[in-house]
Amino acid sequence: MNPINLIIEALVLVVGVAAGYLFHRYQADQRAKQQQEKADTILKGANEQARLIESQARENAVKIVQAAEAEIKERRIELSKESDRLDKRRSELDSRADRLEQREQSVNKRQSQVDKRGNEIDKLYEEQVKRLEQIAEMSTEDARKELFAAVEKEARGDQARIIRQIEAEAREEGEKRARKLIADAIQRVASEHVAEVTRAVVALPNEEMKGRIVGRNGRNIKAFEQAAGVDVIVDDTPDSVTVSCFDSVRREIGRRALEKLILDGRIHPAHIEKVVQDETKAVEKIINESGEQAAYDANISGLHPEVLRMMGRLKFRTSYGQNQLAHAVEVSKLAGILAAEIGANVELSKQGGFLHDIGKAMDHNQEGTHAMLGAEFCKRYGVNPKVVNAIASHHHEVEQESVEAVIAEAADAISGARPGARREDLEAYIKRIRTLEELSTSFDGVEQAFAIQAGREVRIIVKPDKIDDLTSARLARDIAKKIEETMQYPGQIKVTVIRETRATEYAK
């Protein structure tokens, strides 16, 4: 090797060591300056702790400088040793150069052998491909085409679903605009009716309460919706939120519970569940008292307490802006007047008019029309057979067997006659919501199911001891698939499966 090159390398090494030394020295100075600045800043705080930190920083700076100087001394010693090693390596490099030439020759020979092996491997690969084609009875091109065909088929299926979804959304938007035009034309009668049927507005003391109702990451509002089975809508409406649910009793429980939580101020999941339970008991008491009061107002006696309790549930249900319990009392009085005028049995006519819509208090939870459900319920609790027939036949689902049944139907028509009614649309909506919940609860392991967001979402609470996390995801997919196959609905329905495990212990 050229001695000049060795000298240059040695010089470069020396310069690198000097530069490293200067760099380390510069870093040490910078650190000392930073520590000094920190100490000055802390001193401005005029406390004893700042003085201690300053002295410690200075000691650290001195230690860093001393360490750097010691390191430089060690490097100098190493440089002297390295120069000795360089002399020894010169002779070694000469001998290595000879050995490298010999190795290069052997590498060239090995490279030729590797090339031959590569050619052999390529031939073996081609033979294996041909054997695979013979075994599969399909060429590589045919396999590629079949794979592309399968992928194309799946992609077309996804494309068709997306197109259907877009068309459904377009139809829904068109229906919304059409309903808005119709609502404006009839002075918003229909929209007011829907609000009365499905929503309750809860006033707030201030806008900050909305944040407390929602809670951190939506924890409070989720716990409330799960416990009460309602949908809480928090929007831009000032100082108010909306409780929405197609079940009027659940909606009333949710409204009362939310008002109590707002007054109490303690809004967290554990307290929410307790308040919902308390208000459920309170509403049940109101239901019992309302049924008894309605029977007293209609001057009807002798009915079973369960019948009166079921009638009390109608206090929280409205039809076209008219309270159903008040409607029942009105129909009973009208039926009594009609029966007295034509000489029919006044007492049976009044009972038929009073009980004709009792099925509407249970049609959310059972399959069947409200007339047939009410008739079966009253028959079970010993109501007169003529009254049972009046209930079952007031929509002509069965034959009317007495003049009292005709009177009950006529009184119902008189009380409910009004322009702008949309009975078929409302009943179809309620039926779809009820079907959605029943379909969800038909699967094994499902404990409860709540249809919310006007039927656009169904929340399913499962039993944690029967359904694990993986099964929850599969259950959501199965329920969504069954909804697609068995129901007709606008837009899309979100299926949410909730699995919650609780551990409870008592300290004694």
Sequence and secondary structure as in RCSB ss.txt:
>XXXX:A:sequence
MNPINLIIEALVLVVGVAAGYLFHRYQADQRAKQQQEKADTILKGANEQARLIESQARENAVKIVQAAEAEIKER
RIELSKESDRLDKRRSELDSRADRLEQREQSVNKRQSQVDKRGNEIDKLYEEQVKRLEQIAEMSTEDARKELFAA
VEKEARGDQARIIRQIEAEAREEGEKRARKLIADAIQRVASEHVAEVTRAVVALPNEEMKGRIVGRNGRNIKAFE
QAAGVDVIVDDTPDSVTVSCFDSVRREIGRRALEKLILDGRIHPAHIEKVVQDETKAVEKIINESGEQAAYDANI
SGLHPEVLRMMGRLKFRTSYGQNQLAHAVEVSKLAGILAAEIGANVELSKQGGFLHDIGKAMDHNQEGTHAMLGA
EFCKRYGVNPKVVNAIASHHHEVEQESVEAVIAEAADAISGARPGARREDLEAYIKRIRTLEELSTSFDGVEQAF
AIQAGREVRIIVKPDKIDDLTSARLARDIAKKIEETMQYPGQIKVTVIRETRATEYAK
>XXXX:A:secstr
  HHHHHHHHHHHHHHHHHHHHHHHHHHHHHHHHHHHHHHHHHTT  HHHHHHHHHHHHHHHHHHHHHHHHHHHH
HHHHHHHHHHHHHHHHHHHHHHHHHHHHHHHHHHHHHHHHHHHHHHHHHHHHHHHHHHHHHT  HHHHHHHHHHH
HHHHHHHHHHHHHHHHHHHHHHHHHHHHHHHHHHHTTTHHHHHHHHHHEEEEE SSTHHHHHHH GGGHHHHHHH
HHHT EEE  SSTTEEEEE SSHHHHHHHHHHHHHHHHH   SHHHHHHHHHHHHHHHHHHHHHHHHHHHHHTT 
    HHHHHHHHGGGG EETTEEHHHHHHHHHHHHHHHHHHHT  HHHHHHHHHHTTGGGGTTTTSSS HHHHHH
HHHHHTT  HHHHHHHHHTTTSS   SHHHHHHHHHHHHHH  TT  HHHHHHHHHHHHHHHHHHHTSTTEEEEE
EEGGGTEEEEEE TTT  HHHHHHHHHHHHHHHHHH   SS  EEEEE          
